[in-house]
Amino acid sequence: MSEHRRILGLDLGSKRIGLAISDPLGLTAQGLPTLKHANRRATMERLRELTDAYQVERIVLGHPLHMKGYASARAEEAERFAEWLRRDLKLPVELFDERLTSAEAERLMREAGASRRERREAADRMAAQLILQAYLDRARALDSSALAPEASGPSGDDA
């Protein structure tokens, strides 16, 4: 077994949850089939199966803030869902700003020539993939900036 564990990305909708999973190194996000959810128990059971199967160490949940940054009713719903995930799955859950990911997913699929029906079916998965990829990219950028040596004079010393 690999010592690397994965991150599960979620895009919470009213009827469906878009799903994406990171590769074991945390470099890329791949979409998974969308989860239709009718009740919390069945949804949590399916998410537990996925977190076990993929050895998930963390969940990233899209946080649908308004463009000006304040929480909407949907953002509050995501916050409640994050609490349920933490409690039921016993995993860390991070809320990640998802502004414009659904619009970006729609644009990418339209440019790829997807029909309206195809776009509707794939939008949640692609939004989850975009959320997770943005999270992975940001984490990698933060890690590399933390590892960068402090800037000093041109000769490498401060004298």
Secondary structure, DSSP 8 states (H G I E B T S, - for coil): --S--EEEEEEE-SSEEEEEEE-TTSS-EEEEEEEE-SSHHHHHHHHHHHHHHTTEEEEEEEE-B-TTS-B-HHHHHHHHHHHHHHHHH-S-EEEEE-TTHHHHHHHHHHHTT--HHHHHHHHHHHHHHHHHHHHHHHHHHHHHHHHS-----TTSS--
